[in-house]
Amino acid sequence: MAIIAQLSDIHLAAGRDGEVDDGSGPVRALRAAVSSLLSLPARPDAVVITGDLAESGTAAEYTRLHALLSPLPMAVYPMCGNHDVRDELRKAFTEHSAVTDTGLYPQAPLQYAVDVAGVRLVCCDTTVDGHSHGHMNEERLGWLDRTLAAAPDTPTVVATHHPPFPVGMRFIDDLRFVDPAGFVSVLSRHPQVVRVISGHVHRASVGSLGGTVSTTCPSTYRQLYLDLTAQGRAAFTGEPAGFAVHLVGDDGSATTHFAPTGNYRPLMDVE
């Protein structure tokens, strides 16, 4: 059984002087998320961060982010969101060769696959330079198809920043994963994919994608208002921050838990 924790949409921000203020909301929120992961009775085998690690994608933001994540003893795998800058992100996470492999150019898609306790974690790059929506072109879909084909018998979790299914919130669906048909087509050829996990939504949601369960993760910082009306107000709420924990078995079973950040101790045993 592999335990993969998911953090998302940290939005660590630098101030006017270019430095990250340790007293700021995103910093306090990330510290709480890290503390929450460390307090789990069964610690995760790895942590994946599904994009929007930084607010502006500056070197200072990623340097401070990396330091704030350093108490985590397990491997931490970062991904790009629409607020991130690939080259700067890679410079901060040099301990992962899969993350820093750029091929011939610095802005190569940040996409890679790693093994986590017998489960494969495949991280996709859905970002579109200069835009907030997501998309995977033929080149990226080809990479995903080849990567999945390389381990057809290994239970696999595929991670994206933009969710490939509509969540019903106008503000988010307007910034959606554009034309996910190719993505769904690739997944349909690889039944070992047991879960698709995403960020971007700033709250937990569960959908279906060509027969595969697909989830989004709460933000470690701010949650978006759940407005499912046609007008769809875009607003943050005072709901608690959170994270996700995915359990994947050797037999291909998969379970996802969503938890608020904070060190919640047992109050009493259940009789």
C-alpha positions as CSV (number, residue, x, y, z in Angstrom):
1,M,0.0,0.0,0.0
2,A,1.4,3.4,-1.0
3,I,0.3,6.6,0.8
4,I,0.6,9.7,-1.4
5,A,-0.2,13.0,0.2
6,Q,-1.3,15.9,-2.0
7,L,-0.8,19.6,-1.3
8,S,-1.9,22.2,-3.8
9,D,-2.3,25.9,-4.6
10,I,0.1,27.2,-2.0
11,H,0.5,30.6,-3.7
12,L,3.6,31.7,-1.7
13,A,4.1,35.3,-2.5
14,A,7.0,37.8,-2.3
15,G,6.5,41.3,-1.2
16,R,7.5,44.6,-2.9
17,D,11.1,44.0,-1.8
18,G,11.2,40.7,-3.5
19,E,11.4,38.7,-0.3
20,V,8.8,36.4,1.2
21,D,7.4,37.6,4.5
22,D,7.4,34.8,7.0
23,G,4.4,36.3,8.8
24,S,2.2,36.2,5.7
25,G,-0.9,34.1,5.3
26,P,0.5,31.6,2.7
27,V,3.6,31.0,4.9
28,R,1.6,30.3,8.0
29,A,-0.8,28.1,6.1
30,L,2.0,26.0,4.6
31,R,3.6,25.6,7.9
32,A,0.3,24.3,9.2
33,A,0.0,21.9,6.3
34,V,3.5,20.5,6.8
35,S,2.8,20.1,10.6
36,S,-0.4,18.3,9.7
37,L,1.4,15.8,7.5
38,L,4.0,15.2,10.1
39,S,1.3,14.5,12.7
40,L,-0.4,11.7,10.7
41,P,-0.2,8.3,12.4
42,A,0.9,6.8,9.1
43,R,3.2,9.1,7.4
44,P,2.9,9.4,3.6
45,D,5.5,7.7,1.4
46,A,5.7,10.9,-0.8
47,V,4.1,14.3,-1.2
48,V,3.0,15.7,-4.6
49,I,2.2,19.4,-4.9
50,T,-0.2,19.9,-7.8
51,G,0.8,23.4,-9.0
52,D,0.5,27.1,-8.1
53,L,3.3,26.7,-5.6
54,A,4.2,30.4,-6.0
55,E,2.1,33.5,-6.7
56,S,4.4,35.1,-9.1
57,G,7.1,32.5,-9.9
58,T,10.1,34.4,-8.5
59,A,13.3,32.8,-7.3
60,A,12.7,34.1,-3.8
61,E,9.3,32.5,-3.6
62,Y,10.6,29.0,-4.6
63,T,13.7,29.3,-2.4
64,R,11.5,30.1,0.7
65,L,9.0,27.4,-0.3
66,H,11.7,24.8,-0.5
67,A,12.9,25.7,2.9
68,L,9.4,25.5,4.4
69,L,9.0,22.0,3.0
70,S,12.4,20.8,4.3
71,P,11.0,19.4,7.6
72,L,9.2,16.7,5.5
73,P,11.3,13.5,5.6
74,M,9.7,12.0,2.5
75,A,10.2,12.9,-1.1
76,V,8.3,16.0,-2.3
77,Y,7.4,16.2,-6.0
78,P,6.5,19.7,-7.3
79,M,4.4,20.4,-10.4
80,C,3.7,23.5,-12.4
81,G,0.4,25.5,-12.2
82,N,-0.6,28.6,-14.2
83,H,1.1,30.9,-11.6
84,D,4.4,29.0,-11.7
85,V,7.6,29.6,-13.7
86,R,9.1,26.3,-14.7
87,D,12.8,27.3,-14.8
88,E,12.7,29.0,-11.4
89,L,10.8,26.1,-9.9
90,R,13.4,23.6,-11.2
91,K,16.3,25.6,-9.8
92,A,14.8,25.2,-6.3
93,F,14.2,21.5,-6.5
94,T,17.5,20.2,-7.8
95,E,17.4,17.1,-5.6
96,H,15.0,15.4,-8.1
97,S,16.7,14.6,-11.4
98,A,13.2,13.9,-12.9
99,V,12.2,17.5,-12.1
100,T,15.3,19.2,-13.3
101,D,15.6,17.2,-16.6
102,T,14.8,19.9,-19.2
103,G,16.1,18.2,-22.4
104,L,17.3,21.0,-24.7
105,Y,15.6,24.0,-23.3
106,P,14.8,25.4,-19.8
107,Q,11.0,25.9,-20.4
108,A,10.5,22.3,-21.4
109,P,7.3,20.9,-19.9
110,L,7.7,19.9,-16.3
111,Q,6.5,16.3,-16.6
112,Y,8.0,13.1,-15.1
113,A,7.2,9.7,-13.6
114,V,8.5,8.4,-10.3
115,D,7.9,5.2,-8.3
116,V,6.4,5.6,-4.8
117,A,6.3,2.4,-2.7
118,G,5.4,0.2,-5.7
119,V,2.9,2.7,-7.2
120,R,3.7,5.0,-10.2
121,L,3.1,8.7,-9.9
122,V,3.0,10.4,-13.3
123,C,3.1,14.2,-13.1
124,C,1.8,16.0,-16.2
125,D,2.3,19.6,-17.3
126,T,-1.0,21.2,-18.3
127,T,0.1,24.8,-18.2
128,V,-0.1,27.1,-21.2
129,D,2.5,29.9,-21.2
130,G,0.8,33.3,-20.7
131,H,-2.6,31.9,-20.0
132,S,-4.6,30.6,-17.0
133,H,-6.4,27.7,-18.6
134,G,-4.9,24.2,-19.1
135,H,-4.2,22.1,-22.1
136,M,-2.0,19.1,-23.2
137,N,-0.9,19.3,-26.8
138,E,-0.1,16.2,-29.0
139,E,3.6,16.2,-27.8
140,R,2.6,16.1,-24.2
141,L,-0.1,13.5,-24.8
142,G,2.4,11.4,-26.7
143,W,4.8,11.6,-23.7
144,L,2.0,10.5,-21.4
145,D,1.0,7.6,-23.6
146,R,4.6,6.4,-23.8
147,T,5.1,6.8,-20.1
148,L,2.0,4.8,-19.2
149,A,2.8,2.1,-21.7
150,A,6.2,1.6,-20.1
151,A,4.6,0.1,-16.9
152,P,1.3,-1.4,-17.8
153,D,1.0,-3.6,-14.8
154,T,1.8,-1.0,-12.1
155,P,-1.0,0.8,-10.4
156,T,-0.7,4.5,-11.4
157,V,-1.8,7.9,-10.2
158,V,-1.8,10.6,-12.9
159,A,-1.5,14.2,-11.6
160,T,-2.4,17.4,-13.4
161,H,-2.8,21.0,-12.2
162,H,-6.0,21.7,-14.2
163,P,-8.8,19.3,-13.6
164,P,-9.8,17.5,-16.8
165,F,-13.5,17.5,-15.8
166,P,-16.0,20.3,-15.2
167,V,-16.5,21.1,-11.5
168,G,-19.6,23.2,-12.0
169,M,-18.1,26.5,-10.7
170,R,-18.1,29.0,-13.5
171,F,-15.0,30.8,-12.4
172,I,-13.0,27.6,-12.5
173,D,-14.6,26.1,-15.5
174,D,-13.8,29.2,-17.5
175,L,-10.2,28.5,-16.7
176,R,-10.6,24.8,-17.5
177,F,-8.5,22.1,-19.0
178,V,-9.3,22.9,-22.7
179,D,-10.3,20.0,-24.9
180,P,-9.5,17.1,-22.5
181,A,-10.7,14.5,-25.1
182,G,-7.1,13.6,-26.1
183,F,-6.2,13.1,-22.4
184,V,-9.2,10.9,-21.8
185,S,-8.4,8.9,-25.0
186,V,-4.8,8.2,-23.7
187,L,-6.1,7.1,-20.3
188,S,-8.6,4.8,-21.8
189,R,-5.7,2.7,-23.3
190,H,-4.1,2.3,-19.8
191,P,-6.4,0.6,-17.3
192,Q,-3.6,0.6,-14.6
193,V,-4.5,4.3,-14.0
194,V,-6.5,4.2,-10.8
195,R,-6.8,7.8,-10.0
196,V,-6.4,11.3,-11.7
197,I,-5.6,14.0,-9.1
198,S,-5.6,17.7,-9.7
199,G,-5.4,21.1,-8.1
200,H,-6.5,24.6,-9.3
201,V,-10.0,24.4,-7.8
202,H,-9.0,25.4,-4.3
203,R,-11.4,22.9,-2.8
204,A,-12.2,19.2,-2.8
205,S,-14.3,17.7,-5.6
206,V,-14.7,14.3,-7.1
207,G,-15.6,13.5,-10.7
208,S,-15.5,10.7,-13.3
209,L,-13.3,10.7,-16.3
210,G,-13.8,8.0,-18.8
211,G,-14.5,5.5,-16.0
212,T,-11.5,6.7,-13.8
213,V,-12.2,8.6,-10.6
214,S,-10.8,12.1,-10.7
215,T,-10.4,14.4,-7.7
216,T,-9.3,17.9,-6.9
217,C,-7.5,19.0,-3.7
218,P,-8.2,21.8,-1.3
219,S,-5.7,24.7,-1.2
220,T,-3.2,24.9,1.7
221,Y,-4.1,28.6,1.8
222,R,-7.5,29.8,0.6
223,Q,-10.7,28.0,-0.5
224,L,-12.9,29.2,-3.3
225,Y,-16.6,29.9,-2.7
226,L,-18.8,27.0,-3.7
227,D,-21.2,28.8,-6.1
228,L,-22.8,26.5,-8.6
229,T,-25.2,29.1,-10.1
230,A,-24.9,30.1,-13.7
231,Q,-23.4,33.5,-12.7
232,G,-20.9,31.8,-10.4
233,R,-19.4,34.4,-8.0
234,A,-15.6,34.3,-7.8
235,A,-14.7,34.7,-4.2
236,F,-12.6,33.2,-1.4
237,T,-14.2,31.9,1.8
238,G,-13.1,31.4,5.4
239,E,-13.3,27.7,5.1
240,P,-10.3,25.8,6.6
241,A,-7.3,24.9,4.4
242,G,-6.7,21.3,3.6
243,F,-5.0,18.5,1.8
244,A,-5.6,15.1,0.3
245,V,-4.2,11.6,1.1
246,H,-4.4,8.9,-1.6
247,L,-4.1,5.2,-0.6
248,V,-3.2,2.9,-3.5
249,G,-2.9,-0.8,-3.1
250,D,-0.9,-3.3,-5.1
251,D,-4.1,-4.7,-6.4
252,G,-5.1,-1.4,-8.0
253,S,-7.5,-0.3,-5.3
254,A,-7.5,3.4,-4.5
255,T,-9.1,5.5,-1.8
256,T,-8.8,9.3,-1.3
257,H,-9.3,11.1,2.0
258,F,-9.6,14.9,2.4
259,A,-8.5,16.5,5.7
260,P,-8.3,20.1,7.0
261,T,-4.9,21.3,8.1
262,G,-4.4,21.4,11.8
263,N,-3.2,18.9,14.4
264,Y,-6.5,17.2,15.4
265,R,-5.9,14.7,18.2
266,P,-8.3,11.9,19.1
267,L,-10.8,13.1,21.7
268,M,-11.9,9.7,22.8
269,D,-11.8,6.1,21.7
270,V,-14.8,4.7,19.9
271,E,-16.4,2.0,22.0
